[in-house]
Amino acid sequence: MSWDQLATAVLARRKELGLTQIGAAKAGDLSPDIIRNIENRRRTPKQVNPRTAAKIERALEWEPGSVVATVAGGKPTPIKAQRAKKPPNEQIANRDHPAPDTRADSPPPVPAQLDGGDRFALARQILALRSALSEHQRAISPDAREALMSEMANSAREAEEAIVRIMPWLDEGERGEAIQLLVKLREPLGENITGSN
């Protein structure tokens, strides 16, 4: 895992956006210590926390999955400038695009998160973490395992909500994949984790 690469990318992007560490933390609803620790290469965990990664991506206006890609040796993908700089209602109705049709029979506008990137990155990452926890549960203390299970349950709920929100805009193939991910996310953690003892 390349935590040095993530540190360099976070610092460069924060400066590019003109944010202080505190400003970046506020933008992502994070503790300033998280941004500071990443940039100073302190506390490099074995795995990326999906919720923290999503908050960093929001703060730095990166596409979902950018943190994991960077830690894996790739590069983050910035959100397109017009989408990142404007509030959601202005992202659609800008000078290059007509205002959306608001009649009752017209479909709702396409959400920004469908404009590229892996729509299901968070769900896949949570499922991978659950699998890793299942494989290594015997080496984890019961208290730590319970805390991890609780955190993963919260993250799974967030991923489910995100998938449900974008469901109307998915094509048939994507909808099938989304349903499969929802089923896996809704499997009880206890059976997967503690049932294999």
Residue pairs with C-beta under 8 A, 6 or more apart in sequence:
1 44
1 46
1 71
1 72
2 70
2 71
2 72
2 73
3 38
3 41
3 44
3 71
4 41
5 70
5 71
5 73
6 38
6 67
6 70
6 71
7 38
7 39
7 40
7 41
9 70
9 75
9 76
10 35
10 38
10 39
10 56
10 60
11 39
13 60
13 61
13 62
13 76
13 78
14 20
14 21
14 24
14 35
14 39
14 60
17 24
17 60
17 61
19 27
19 59
21 32
21 35
21 36
21 39
22 32
24 30
24 35
24 59
24 60
25 31
25 32
25 34
25 35
25 59
27 58
27 59
27 60
28 55
28 56
28 57
28 58
28 59
28 60
29 55
29 58
30 52
30 55
30 56
30 59
34 52
34 56
35 56
35 59
36 42
37 43
38 56
47 129
47 132
48 67
48 68
48 71
48 125
49 151
50 122
50 125
50 126
50 129
50 155
50 159
51 151
51 154
51 155
51 158
53 67
53 68
53 125
54 64
54 122
54 158
56 62
56 67
57 63
57 64
57 65
57 66
57 67
57 76
60 66
60 76
61 78
61 79
61 84
62 76
62 77
62 78
62 79
63 76
63 77
63 78
63 79
63 116
63 117
64 113
64 117
64 118
64 119
64 121
64 122
65 77
65 117
65 118
65 121
66 76
66 77
67 76
68 121
68 125
69 75
69 76
69 77
70 76
77 116
77 117
78 84
79 112
80 115
82 91
82 94
82 96
83 91
83 112
83 115
86 94
88 112
91 112
92 99
92 100
92 109
92 110
93 99
93 100
100 106
100 108
100 109
107 168
108 168
110 169
111 165
111 166
111 169
113 119
113 162
113 166
114 166
114 169
118 124
119 163
119 166
119 170
119 174
119 178
120 163
120 177
120 178
120 181
122 155
122 158
122 159
122 162
123 156
123 159
123 160
123 162
123 163
123 181
123 184
123 185
124 181
126 152
126 155
126 156
126 159
126 185
127 181
127 184
127 185
129 152
130 152
130 156
130 189
130 192
130 193
133 140
133 145
133 148
133 149
133 152
133 193
134 192
134 193
134 196
137 145
137 193
137 194
137 196
137 197
138 197
140 148
145 193
145 194
149 189
149 190
149 193
152 189
153 189
156 185
156 186
156 189
159 181
159 185
160 182
160 185
160 186
163 178
163 181
163 182
164 182
166 178
167 175
167 178
170 178
